[in-house]
Amino acid sequence: MKSIKDRIEIIIGDITQIDTEAIVNAANKSLMGGGGVDGAIHRAAGQMLKEECRRLGGCETGEAKITNGYNLKAKYVIHTVGPVYRDGRHNEPELLRNCYENSLKLAIENNIKTIAFPSISKGAYGYPIKEAAPIAIKTVVDFLNRHSEIEKVIFVLFSQTDFDTYKRVLSEYI
């Protein structure tokens, strides 16, 4: 079996262009598209994604739901709703952990072996990168240690600062 180090990759890029079986959408509760990563995924996937999302009836914070990828390279989109950051003392860390954990569980349930994540809750939801990155990395590393089904997790980040932070945090865990 591959080591954890070989199963996690961190890149700067556009998640809509990633060639994995699934990409994760940092969605809002309606699942109907929005700004940032959510809007980009909806625009790239096309109208059929919105129609399928409409039938899902929304999603609660920390939960995850799956749709087809339509016009994306990825076959699936796993939508998860991250917490809006207030001060870190309103269950935000647990809810953020749940986003990663539930997305990975859904991947296994759907026989998905490769998955790409953005930095959930970091953008419009205001989660500080220095607090979000350790939660994301630790949750994924712990999950991969328990589940060999997932062969590759790619963190697709937007900026050099985010990339550097994730790389530094990953080096502390593996």
Summary of the structure (lengths in Angstrom):
residues: 174
radius of gyration: 14.6
end to end distance: 15.6
largest distance: 41.8
contacts: 592
relative contact order: 0.21
helix: 44%
strand: 19%
